[in-house]
Amino acid sequence: MTSVSEHTAHRVPDPACGACSARANPPRRAPKAQVQQASRPPNHERAELAFALAALAAYLTGLGLDLTGSGGALSSGLFTAAYAFGGFFTFREALAAVRRGTFQVDFLMLVAAAGAAAIGKWEEGAVLLVLFSLGHALESYAMGRARRSVEALGELAPRTAWRLREGTTTELPVEVPMEVPVEDLAVGDTVLVRPHTRIPADGRVTSGTGSIDQSAVTGESIPADKRPTDRPETAPGPENLVHAGTVNGSGTLEIAVTRLAADNTLARVLRLVREAEERKSPTQRFTDRFQKAFVPAVLALVAVLLAAGTLSGEPFKDSFYRAMAVLVAASPCALAIATPVAVLSAVGRAARSGVLIKGGAPLEEFGRLRTLAFDKTGTLTEGRPRLTDVEPAAGAGRAELLRAAVAVQRQSDHPLARAVVRDAPGTTARAVDVRAVVGRGVTGELDGSPVHIGSLAHADTLDGPPVPPPLRARTGELAAAGRTTMLVRHGDRWLGVLGLMDAPREAAAGTVAALRGLGVTRMVMLSGDDRRVAGAVGRAVGMDEVRGGLMPEDKAAEVARLRREGGRTAMIGDGVNDAPAMAGATVAVAMGAAGSPVALETADIALMSDDLRRLPFLTGLSRRASRIIRQNLWLSLGIVAVLVPATVLGLGIGPAVLVHEGSTLIVVANALRLLRHPD
């Protein structure tokens, strides 16, 4: 084998060549390395932290000179430098806010620092700006860390792809891969994905088989098997649909690109998360309104204190200092950051587990829900029929029944026929002269005798022996249990009945029980399916109420009724045919949104996989986020409530700003705990 160091580059990189592969894809631990790279602070955050540290160094040096008695002009210059470094970013943000017509915390801090300097308290003004800038820099870093926990997903998609092109010389194979930037890929291009590499684009598998680690996108811990299928190109299914950024297993795949790089699943998730940052929660809207009234009120209080001191005969310098101390104490820094950092941390944590939360409003609301409405097909069930019951008639065997059924159904493209063939493998028999009886069943010929398969109504129209009473009774029992039934007759012998059903997901019953344990008191299934079928599924998974036979507008009406009766209500569906009901819910949750652009765009919360077990996780995360937001609000308001009277009674600027900024850091640290919320 040619080593990389001895390798002479091919004119076109050869995927079979180990040197080419090593040169193009050097070994790396992609997930960890890329997340670490994405977690580095951007230039603005580094600059803000550097200025704050420079201000701290200047202040401490000046303070040390003063304490040793050798300060003088040098210590004054150092305090001035602390003002310059500590106030640089604060001044820029305050100026921008004033230009927008608002007064924020930065403005209050600048006024207080300027006031301290005006009365000769340079060291106190310096410590105010030093601690404020340091707290602001650490706060920005914490917010950036929470944001980067989401944006790190975008780094998972490779920057290049091996696109297959036809060769131009006889020395090359008919199709050879060319390495191109993923931005150059077009819909319909075919890309080559080597073993143990990341998939560069959303697409469908056209050649090869492999197990794909989809945890980065869907949160699924178990790799999903992917293979080519006979599905239409415009409708790839879970068997052949792959997403950019997921990791191929040991197989080599060829993938037809179905979405451009700017519109793949990861890109859409990141875009929607950035938009979600602008969608404020009810608590955040309250704090914003509170600040708009509170900051002018603080300025008015300062003016009153100054006037009161002057009227009482107190020296102006003392009154002014007290007013500046009150200004610092009343500044709601911790209040301003209490909600945003908690929301962003929770959104980032959820995204790592395959749950996209579009802002603070659905995050807070979901934990308060006591009523959940579920769609049936594709949500509580797998969304495709399965052969669940094989009931031979008297005198017939199971193998004989399945052989006749599969031999005929193999020739049919009906979904129920495909389910029988898929779930009853092992027979190679093939019927001839297969014909569909529209709306009733199918007939064919096997071993020289006719085979009839269909509903009980179809069976009753056939010539020959009638359906035996025990078989008829068993068919009725299966139908009552929500099964779709198929009676099978070969020649003049009734072989038995098959029962098919869109079976509940394995996790459905456990998820419903877990939600009930978390305090969700009412769970309702809304289905367009037959009432008997819907009832059977509802009973199997533990629903409190079942509504069957509903049209989309009926589902919307049911959701409206649930909201009238029980208040906040979530609708959990596929985001497409459930759109009217989801639009009327307090919170709309879409299942399997990784494969549905419509669901991703329309829902308030999107589960990127079909894993219902994400719902208890989401409930727990939402409630914990709400608790942390409340803790932060009470802490920040409590600090202000204590500090303002304390400064009126004589507490200095230095201790006030120390407590003030310390509370801000506590609030940020408390919110960042959400990033470690368990699954």
Number of C-alpha atoms within 10 A of each C-alpha: 7 10 12 15 8 8 14 11 13 10 7 13 18 17 17 9 16 15 23 20 16 12 14 13 11 10 10 9 8 16 15 12 13 16 19 13 12 19 17 14 17 11 9 12 19 15 14 23 22 16 23 28 20 19 29 25 17 24 28 20 18 25 19 14 17 16 10 8 9 12 17 11 10 14 22 18 15 23 28 21 20 32 27 18 24 31 25 16 19 20 16 12 16 20 17 12 16 12 10 9 9 15 21 22 21 24 21 22 25 20 16 25 27 18 20 24 17 14 13 12 15 21 24 22 28 31 26 31 29 30 22 26 27 24 23 23 23 19 21 21 20 21 20 20 22 25 20 22 21 24 24 20 22 21 17 24 23 18 13 19 24 22 24 18 15 12 14 11 8 7 7 13 13 12 12 18 20 19 15 14 15 19 14 12 22 15 14 15 15 25 27 22 23 20 16 15 18 22 27 30 34 25 27 29 24 20 18 14 19 20 18 22 23 22 20 23 25 25 21 18 11 11 16 18 15 24 18 19 17 9 11 8 14 8 8 19 17 14 15 22 22 31 27 25 27 25 27 26 21 14 15 17 25 22 28 24 25 24 18 19 24 13 15 22 27 26 18 18 27 18 14 17 23 17 12 20 17 12 16 19 20 15 19 21 15 11 20 15 11 14 21 13 12 18 21 15 13 19 19 12 16 20 14 13 19 21 14 13 19 16 9 9 9 13 10 14 17 15 21 24 22 24 26 29 31 30 25 31 32 28 24 24 25 26 26 20 24 29 28 23 27 30 31 31 29 29 30 25 26 25 26 19 23 25 28 29 28 25 25 28 21 24 25 23 20 26 21 17 20 19 21 24 26 22 24 26 21 18 22 29 21 17 15 14 21 20 23 16 15 18 20 21 23 13 9 14 14 13 14 14 23 24 21 26 32 26 22 26 24 20 20 17 10 11 11 20 21 19 21 22 22 14 13 16 11 12 14 10 14 19 24 16 11 21 15 16 13 7 9 14 20 23 22 24 20 20 13 10 13 18 25 28 26 21 19 19 11 17 21 12 9 12 8 10 13 14 20 12 9 11 19 16 12 15 24 14 12 18 17 14 18 21 25 21 23 25 28 29 26 22 17 14 17 24 25 29 27 25 22 22 23 23 22 21 20 14 14 20 19 15 21 22 15 16 22 16 11 14 14 18 14 18 22 22 26 31 25 17 16 13 16 17 20 24 21 19 25 26 14 13 21 18 20 12 14 21 20 20 15 17 15 16 14 18 28 22 16 19 27 18 13 20 17 11 11 14 13 18 29 27 30 30 28 29 28 15 14 24 22 17 26 28 17 19 22 21 22 27 30 32 27 24 26 25 20 16 15 14 26 27 17 17 28 24 25 28 32 29 22 23 21 22 17 21 19 20 18 22 22 19 25 25 17 20 27 24 14 22 26 15 15 25 21 14 19 23 15 12 21 25 13 12 23 19 14 16 23 17 11 13 17 19 26 18 16 24 25 16 14 26 21 15 22 27 20 16 27 25 15 17 29 23 16 25 20 10 16 10 13
